[in-house]
Amino acid sequence: MKIEEDNTLFPPRKYYAETEEKFTAFTPNCRVLPANYFNEYNTFFTLKARYEPGENKFFPKGGFEIIHSEGGTYNYYLDEVIIHPFHLGMRRFFTKSENIVKDKVTNLNPGKRGRPKIDPLLKKNQGPYVPTGKQRGRKRMSDEDRATRDAKLAVKKSTSSGRRGRPKKQIV
């Protein structure tokens, strides 16, 4: 089974060439795989109807009506749809397939938490660190200020009842 692309029509369409007989034995409501979604094989399509050439006026060359799992109805030519390999019990079909092209995503410049790293040319040029010699952090309280603060706290503590928070509800 090969997937080929027909560029003579607009828009270009993908179709299956040289398909095996087991992939074309359609049954009602079976799971199918359109050629456009071959690389996205986890999408779920079911067969609604199959029309032979001349059977339906909307499908003069024949075709399929397919229902997506979200409710959308799609129309395809006869050579664009096969039975999904998972429906046939072929669970490892896509691991052996040559048609799947999995692009490996590589992040060349990883930054923090998955973000891209900032270009060094866009960063601000701060230059080397130059120590200023000053103290860092909060300055220490002077002894006079500490004494006045402790005196105020002592007065507050002596006038309070010692209970904190919301007063108890008194039952009368």
NORTAVEN-V614106 format. One line per field, one symbol per residue. ss: DSSP state (~ for helix, > for strand, _ for the rest). phi: phi as a letter, one per 40 degrees, with the letter a starting at -180 (. if undefined). A space follows every 50 residues. Layout:
# NORTAVEN-V614106
ss=???
phi=???
This chain:
# NORTAVEN-V614106
ss=_>>>>>______>>>>>___~~~_______>>>>~~~_______>>>>>> >____>__>___>>>>>>____>>>>_~~~>>>_________~~~~____ _________>_~~~_>__________________________~~~~~~~~ ~~~~~~~~~_____________
phi=.bbbbbcccbccbbacbfcccccbccbcgccbbcccbccbcccbbbccab bcdgcbccbccgibbbbccchcbbbbccccbbccdcccgccbcccccccc bccccbbcbcbcfgccccccccccccgccbccgccbgccccccccccccc cccccccccccgcbgccccccb
